[in-house]
Amino acid sequence: MPDTSTYVRVAEAIRSDLGRGVRGVGHRLDSERVLAERYGCSRLTIRAALSDLEENGLLTRLPRKGTFLLNNPAESKIKPKEIRKKVYTVSLVVIDKKSALKHDFASMGFLEELRALMPHDQWRIEFCHFHTAGGDEFEFPESLEESDGYVITGDYNHNDLFWFTQQRKPMAVVGLAGDDLLQNIGQSYVQVYHDDFSAYMLATDHLIGRGFKRPAIITGTSHSAWRDRYEGYATALSRRNIAPKDCLHIVINPDRHDCAITLQQEQDAIRRLFDQRDQFDAVITASHASLVAEARSRNLLPGKDFGMIAEVFEEDALCKALGLTMMRKDIVGLARCAAERLIEQIKELRVSKGKIAVPMELILGST
C-alpha cells in the first residue's frame, strides 16, 4: 500500500484545489491517470486519496462512470483520515469471441466462489463480460483501469493480454491459453489451469482398463492447451504398449494456434470421426453434446455401441442419463487458486510469476 502520509497529503491537496476552483456538486473529476500526473504520484496513491475523500462524504465513485463531487470542499470541514481500511476492486474479465466453448463462469460458480473467498468488506468483485460475434478486437473501457487486479479468462489473445499487462497490476490468468501468449509478452503473471495432461492420461487408462483397445481422441486446435490433452492420452497408450499412431486422433481445426473453434467446425470434425467408425471403439472428447447428436443420427448410442468419456465443467445431465464417464473440471478449485494468489499479490503490491495446476475429477460411469 502507498505510504500513509503521502496519500493523506495528496487527498488534502485535491480537496483544497477543488475548493479553490469553486466546483459545484456533481462536478466530475479527471481520471486517475491525469490526477497522478498533476500531483506527481502513482495512480495507487491517487486511488487511496480518492477513497479517503469518498469515505468522508466529499466524493462518490461510480463504476464505469467516474468520480463526482458530493459536497462543496470550500465549506466542508472534512479532513482525510490518518488511518483507513482499503477496499480493493478486482475485475473478473471474461472475453468471449464466440468459440464453441461457453465461458459462462458466473453460472458455474466461479464468480460466486471468488466473492465467497474475498470478503466484501475488503474486496469488491466486478464481473466484466466482453463479447463480439465476429471475433473482433476489443477496446477495453478506461474505467477498467481503475481495478486493483484482474482475473482473466475466455478467448483472449495476445492483444487482449497485452492491454492488461500494460496496467502493471497483479493478475491471474485462468487457462492454458495464457501460456505461450504471456511468455511472448514477457510479463510476470500467475496462471491457473486444469491439469489436462494428467486428466486425459487417467481417462485413457480407465478406458483401456475397461477393455477398450482403440480409444480415439478429439482435440480442438494445435494450441498447447490441446497438445497437453493429446500428450496425456498418448502417454497412457504407450504405457499399455499401444502405439498412439495406430489410434484415431481428430483435430477440429489444426490450422489455428489459439483455442477458438466454431460449432460448425466441431460438428464437421465429429462427422469425420464417424466416417471412420471401424477405427475406434471408444472416444475421449470435450465436444460430447455434438458427438451424442451425431451418433444418434447414425443409430448409435454412446455407452452401448462405443465407450465415451466426456470433459465437462460440472455434472452433466446428458452424460448422467447415458451413464457416461465424466472428466469434471473443478471451477471452484480454479477460483480458489486465483483468489488466493491475487490476494497475496495485491496485498504485497507485486506481480509474481507462477503456474498452478488444478486437478480434474474423473466421475466413473458405466462405460
C-alpha positions as CSV (number, residue, x, y, z in Angstrom):
1,M,0.0,0.0,0.0
2,P,1.2,3.6,-0.5
3,D,2.8,5.5,2.3
4,T,0.1,6.8,4.6
5,S,1.5,10.3,4.9
6,T,1.8,10.6,1.1
7,Y,-1.8,9.8,0.2
8,V,-3.1,11.9,3.1
9,R,-1.1,14.9,1.7
10,V,-2.5,14.2,-1.8
11,A,-6.0,13.9,-0.5
12,E,-5.7,17.3,1.2
13,A,-4.3,18.8,-1.9
14,I,-7.1,17.5,-4.1
15,R,-9.7,18.9,-1.5
16,S,-8.0,22.3,-1.5
17,D,-7.8,22.5,-5.2
18,L,-11.4,21.6,-5.7
19,G,-12.4,24.3,-3.1
20,R,-10.3,27.0,-4.8
21,G,-11.9,26.1,-8.1
22,V,-15.4,26.5,-6.6
23,R,-16.6,23.3,-8.2
24,G,-20.2,22.5,-7.7
25,V,-21.9,19.4,-6.5
26,G,-21.9,16.8,-9.4
27,H,-18.6,18.0,-10.9
28,R,-16.7,15.1,-12.4
29,L,-13.1,14.8,-11.5
30,D,-10.3,14.0,-14.0
31,S,-9.2,10.3,-14.5
32,E,-6.7,8.7,-12.1
33,R,-4.1,8.9,-14.8
34,V,-4.5,12.7,-15.2
35,L,-4.6,13.3,-11.4
36,A,-1.4,11.2,-10.9
37,E,0.4,13.3,-13.4
38,R,-0.9,16.5,-11.9
39,Y,0.1,15.7,-8.3
40,G,3.3,13.8,-9.2
41,C,2.5,10.5,-7.6
42,S,1.4,7.0,-8.6
43,R,-2.1,6.0,-9.5
44,L,-2.2,3.8,-6.5
45,T,-1.7,6.8,-4.3
46,I,-4.4,8.7,-6.2
47,R,-6.8,5.8,-5.7
48,A,-6.1,5.7,-1.9
49,A,-6.6,9.5,-1.6
50,L,-9.9,9.4,-3.5
51,S,-11.1,6.5,-1.4
52,D,-10.4,8.6,1.7
53,L,-12.3,11.5,0.4
54,E,-15.1,9.2,-0.6
55,E,-15.3,7.7,2.9
56,N,-15.6,11.2,4.4
57,G,-18.5,12.1,2.1
58,L,-16.8,14.6,-0.1
59,L,-16.8,12.4,-3.3
60,T,-18.7,9.5,-4.8
61,R,-17.1,7.0,-7.2
62,L,-19.4,5.3,-9.7
63,P,-18.2,2.2,-11.5
64,R,-17.6,2.9,-15.2
65,K,-18.8,6.5,-14.8
66,G,-16.2,8.3,-12.8
67,T,-15.6,10.2,-9.6
68,F,-18.0,13.1,-8.7
69,L,-18.2,15.8,-6.1
70,L,-20.8,15.5,-3.4
71,N,-20.1,18.5,-1.2
72,N,-18.5,21.9,-1.6
73,P,-14.9,21.5,-0.4
74,A,-14.6,25.2,0.4
75,E,-17.3,24.8,3.0
76,S,-16.5,21.3,4.2
77,K,-14.7,20.7,7.5
78,I,-13.9,17.1,6.4
79,K,-10.3,16.1,6.7
80,P,-8.8,12.8,5.3
81,K,-8.4,10.1,7.9
82,E,-4.9,9.2,9.1
83,I,-5.8,5.5,9.1
84,R,-8.2,4.0,6.7
85,K,-9.3,0.5,5.6
86,K,-8.7,-0.2,1.9
87,V,-11.4,-1.8,-0.2
88,Y,-9.8,-3.4,-3.3
89,T,-11.6,-3.8,-6.6
90,V,-10.9,-7.0,-8.6
91,S,-12.4,-7.4,-12.1
92,L,-13.3,-10.9,-13.3
93,V,-12.9,-10.4,-17.0
94,V,-14.5,-13.0,-19.4
95,I,-13.5,-12.5,-23.0
96,D,-15.9,-14.2,-25.4
97,K,-15.2,-14.3,-29.1
98,K,-17.8,-16.8,-30.0
99,S,-15.9,-20.1,-29.7
100,A,-17.7,-23.4,-29.4
101,L,-17.0,-23.3,-25.7
102,K,-19.3,-21.2,-23.5
103,H,-17.4,-19.1,-20.9
104,D,-20.3,-18.5,-18.5
105,F,-18.2,-18.7,-15.4
106,A,-20.8,-16.7,-13.4
107,S,-23.4,-19.5,-13.7
108,M,-20.8,-22.2,-13.0
109,G,-19.9,-20.9,-9.6
110,F,-16.6,-19.1,-10.5
111,L,-17.8,-15.6,-9.7
112,E,-19.6,-16.8,-6.6
113,E,-16.6,-18.6,-5.3
114,L,-14.4,-15.5,-5.8
115,R,-16.8,-13.4,-3.8
116,A,-17.0,-16.0,-1.1
117,L,-13.2,-16.1,-0.7
118,M,-12.7,-12.4,-0.9
119,P,-14.8,-10.8,2.0
120,H,-17.0,-7.9,0.8
121,D,-15.7,-5.5,3.5
122,Q,-12.2,-5.7,1.9
123,W,-12.9,-6.7,-1.7
124,R,-15.3,-5.7,-4.4
125,I,-15.6,-8.2,-7.3
126,E,-16.8,-6.8,-10.6
127,F,-18.0,-9.1,-13.4
128,C,-17.0,-7.9,-16.9
129,H,-18.1,-9.9,-19.9
130,F,-16.8,-8.7,-23.3
131,H,-18.4,-10.4,-26.3
132,T,-18.1,-9.9,-30.0
133,A,-19.9,-12.1,-32.6
134,G,-17.2,-11.8,-35.2
135,G,-14.1,-12.3,-33.1
136,D,-13.1,-8.6,-33.5
137,E,-10.6,-6.9,-31.2
138,F,-11.9,-5.2,-28.0
139,E,-11.5,-1.7,-26.9
140,F,-11.4,-2.0,-23.1
141,P,-13.1,0.9,-21.3
142,E,-10.9,3.3,-19.3
143,S,-13.0,2.5,-16.2
144,L,-11.4,-1.0,-16.2
145,E,-8.0,0.7,-15.5
146,E,-9.3,1.6,-12.0
147,S,-9.3,-2.0,-10.9
148,D,-6.6,-3.1,-8.4
149,G,-6.2,-6.5,-10.1
150,Y,-7.7,-8.8,-12.7
151,V,-8.8,-12.4,-13.1
152,I,-8.8,-13.1,-16.9
153,T,-10.4,-16.0,-18.7
154,G,-12.1,-16.8,-22.0
155,D,-11.0,-16.5,-25.6
156,Y,-8.2,-13.9,-25.0
157,N,-5.4,-13.4,-27.4
158,H,-2.0,-11.6,-27.5
159,N,-3.5,-8.2,-27.9
160,D,-6.1,-8.6,-25.1
161,L,-3.5,-9.7,-22.6
162,F,-1.0,-7.0,-23.7
163,W,-3.6,-4.4,-22.6
164,F,-3.8,-5.9,-19.1
165,T,0.0,-6.2,-18.8
166,Q,0.3,-2.5,-19.6
167,Q,-1.7,-1.8,-16.5
168,R,1.2,-3.2,-14.4
169,K,-1.2,-4.7,-11.8
170,P,-1.5,-8.1,-10.3
171,M,-3.4,-10.6,-12.5
172,A,-4.4,-14.2,-12.5
173,V,-4.8,-15.7,-16.0
174,V,-7.2,-18.7,-16.0
175,G,-6.4,-21.4,-18.6
176,L,-3.5,-22.8,-20.5
177,A,-4.3,-20.4,-23.4
178,G,-2.2,-17.9,-21.5
179,D,0.9,-20.0,-21.6
180,D,2.7,-19.0,-24.8
181,L,0.9,-15.6,-25.1
182,L,2.2,-14.4,-21.8
183,Q,5.7,-15.7,-22.4
184,N,5.7,-13.7,-25.7
185,I,4.6,-10.6,-23.8
186,G,7.4,-11.1,-21.2
187,Q,5.2,-10.1,-18.3
188,S,5.2,-11.9,-15.0
189,Y,1.9,-13.4,-14.1
190,V,0.1,-16.1,-12.2
191,Q,-1.5,-18.7,-14.4
192,V,-4.2,-21.1,-13.0
193,Y,-5.2,-24.0,-15.2
194,H,-6.5,-27.6,-15.2
195,D,-4.1,-30.4,-15.3
196,D,-5.3,-31.7,-18.7
197,F,-2.3,-33.9,-19.2
198,S,-3.0,-36.0,-16.1
199,A,-6.7,-36.0,-16.6
200,Y,-6.5,-37.3,-20.2
201,M,-3.9,-39.9,-19.2
202,L,-6.2,-41.1,-16.4
203,A,-9.2,-41.2,-18.7
204,T,-7.3,-43.1,-21.4
205,D,-6.0,-45.6,-18.8
206,H,-9.5,-46.0,-17.5
207,L,-10.9,-46.9,-20.9
208,I,-8.1,-49.4,-21.6
209,G,-8.6,-51.0,-18.2
210,R,-12.3,-51.5,-19.1
211,G,-11.3,-53.5,-22.2
212,F,-11.3,-50.9,-25.0
213,K,-8.4,-51.4,-27.4
214,R,-8.7,-48.4,-29.8
215,P,-9.8,-45.3,-28.0
216,A,-10.0,-42.2,-30.2
217,I,-9.5,-38.6,-29.2
218,I,-10.9,-35.3,-30.4
219,T,-8.8,-32.2,-29.8
220,G,-9.5,-28.6,-30.8
221,T,-6.5,-26.8,-32.3
222,S,-2.7,-27.0,-32.4
223,H,-2.5,-24.9,-29.2
224,S,-0.6,-26.1,-26.2
225,A,-3.9,-26.5,-24.2
226,W,-5.0,-29.2,-26.6
227,R,-1.5,-30.6,-27.1
228,D,-1.4,-31.3,-23.3
229,R,-4.6,-33.4,-23.7
230,Y,-3.1,-35.4,-26.5
231,E,0.2,-36.0,-24.8
232,G,-1.6,-37.3,-21.7
233,Y,-3.6,-39.6,-24.0
234,A,-0.5,-40.8,-25.9
235,T,1.4,-41.4,-22.7
236,A,-1.3,-43.7,-21.4
237,L,-1.4,-45.6,-24.7
238,S,2.4,-46.1,-24.7
239,R,2.4,-47.4,-21.2
240,R,-0.1,-50.0,-22.3
241,N,2.0,-50.9,-25.3
242,I,-0.4,-49.4,-27.7
243,A,1.2,-47.2,-30.5
244,P,-0.6,-43.7,-30.5
245,K,-0.2,-43.5,-34.3
246,D,-2.4,-46.6,-34.6
247,C,-5.3,-44.8,-32.8
248,L,-7.6,-42.2,-34.3
249,H,-6.8,-38.6,-33.5
250,I,-9.2,-35.9,-34.9
251,V,-8.2,-32.3,-34.7
252,I,-11.1,-29.9,-35.1
253,N,-9.1,-27.0,-36.6
254,P,-5.4,-27.9,-36.9
255,D,-4.5,-24.5,-38.6
256,R,-5.4,-22.4,-35.5
257,H,-2.8,-21.7,-32.8
258,D,-5.2,-20.4,-30.2
259,C,-8.1,-22.2,-28.6
260,A,-11.0,-20.8,-30.6
261,I,-13.2,-23.2,-32.6
262,T,-16.7,-22.7,-34.1
263,L,-19.6,-25.0,-33.6
264,Q,-19.7,-25.8,-37.3
265,Q,-16.0,-26.9,-37.3
266,E,-16.7,-29.1,-34.3
267,Q,-19.6,-30.8,-36.0
268,D,-17.6,-31.3,-39.2
269,A,-14.8,-32.9,-37.2
270,I,-17.2,-35.3,-35.5
271,R,-18.6,-36.4,-38.8
272,R,-15.1,-37.2,-39.9
273,L,-14.7,-39.3,-36.8
274,F,-17.8,-41.4,-37.5
275,D,-16.9,-41.8,-41.2
276,Q,-14.0,-43.9,-39.8
277,R,-16.2,-45.8,-37.4
278,D,-14.3,-49.0,-37.8
279,Q,-11.1,-47.5,-36.4
280,F,-12.2,-46.8,-32.8
281,D,-14.2,-48.5,-30.0
282,A,-14.2,-45.5,-27.6
283,V,-13.9,-41.7,-27.6
284,I,-12.5,-39.1,-25.3
285,T,-13.8,-35.6,-26.1
286,A,-14.7,-32.1,-24.8
287,S,-17.4,-31.9,-27.5
288,H,-19.8,-34.6,-26.1
289,A,-23.1,-32.9,-26.9
290,S,-22.3,-32.6,-30.7
291,L,-20.9,-36.2,-30.6
292,V,-24.0,-37.6,-29.0
293,A,-26.2,-35.9,-31.6
294,E,-24.2,-37.2,-34.5
295,A,-24.1,-40.7,-33.0
296,R,-27.9,-40.8,-32.7
297,S,-28.3,-39.6,-36.3
298,R,-26.4,-42.8,-37.2
299,N,-28.4,-45.0,-34.9
300,L,-25.5,-45.4,-32.5
301,L,-25.6,-44.9,-28.7
302,P,-22.6,-43.8,-26.6
303,G,-22.1,-46.2,-23.7
304,K,-23.6,-49.0,-25.6
305,D,-22.2,-49.1,-29.2
306,F,-18.9,-47.4,-28.1
307,G,-17.3,-46.2,-25.0
308,M,-17.0,-42.5,-24.2
309,I,-15.5,-40.1,-21.6
310,A,-16.7,-36.5,-21.8
311,E,-14.9,-33.5,-20.5
312,V,-17.4,-31.2,-18.7
313,F,-17.4,-28.2,-16.4
314,E,-19.9,-29.6,-13.9
315,E,-22.1,-32.7,-13.6
316,D,-23.7,-33.0,-17.0
317,A,-27.3,-34.2,-17.3
318,L,-26.8,-35.8,-20.7
319,C,-23.7,-37.8,-19.6
320,K,-25.6,-38.8,-16.4
321,A,-28.6,-40.0,-18.4
322,L,-26.4,-42.1,-20.7
323,G,-24.2,-43.4,-17.9
324,L,-21.1,-41.9,-19.4
325,T,-17.8,-41.3,-17.6
326,M,-17.1,-37.6,-17.0
327,M,-13.9,-35.6,-16.5
328,R,-15.3,-32.8,-14.5
329,K,-13.4,-29.5,-14.4
330,D,-13.0,-28.0,-10.9
331,I,-14.3,-24.5,-11.4
332,V,-14.3,-23.9,-7.6
333,G,-10.7,-25.0,-7.4
334,L,-9.7,-22.6,-10.2
335,A,-11.5,-19.8,-8.4
336,R,-9.9,-20.6,-5.1
337,C,-6.4,-20.7,-6.5
338,A,-6.9,-17.5,-8.5
339,A,-8.3,-15.7,-5.4
340,E,-5.6,-16.8,-3.1
341,R,-2.8,-15.8,-5.4
342,L,-4.4,-12.5,-6.3
343,I,-5.0,-11.6,-2.7
344,E,-1.4,-12.4,-2.0
345,Q,-0.1,-10.3,-4.9
346,I,-2.3,-7.2,-4.3
347,K,-1.6,-7.0,-0.6
348,E,2.1,-7.1,-1.3
349,L,1.7,-4.8,-4.4
350,R,3.7,-7.1,-6.6
351,V,3.3,-9.1,-9.8
352,S,4.6,-12.6,-9.4
353,K,5.3,-15.4,-11.9
354,G,3.8,-18.8,-11.3
355,K,1.7,-21.7,-12.7
356,I,-0.8,-23.6,-10.6
357,A,-2.3,-26.8,-11.9
358,V,-5.8,-27.8,-10.6
359,P,-6.7,-31.5,-11.0
360,M,-9.8,-32.6,-12.9
361,E,-12.1,-35.1,-11.2
362,L,-12.9,-38.4,-13.0
363,I,-16.5,-39.3,-12.4
364,L,-16.9,-43.0,-13.3
365,G,-19.9,-44.1,-15.3
366,S,-20.9,-47.4,-16.9
367,T,-18.6,-47.1,-19.9
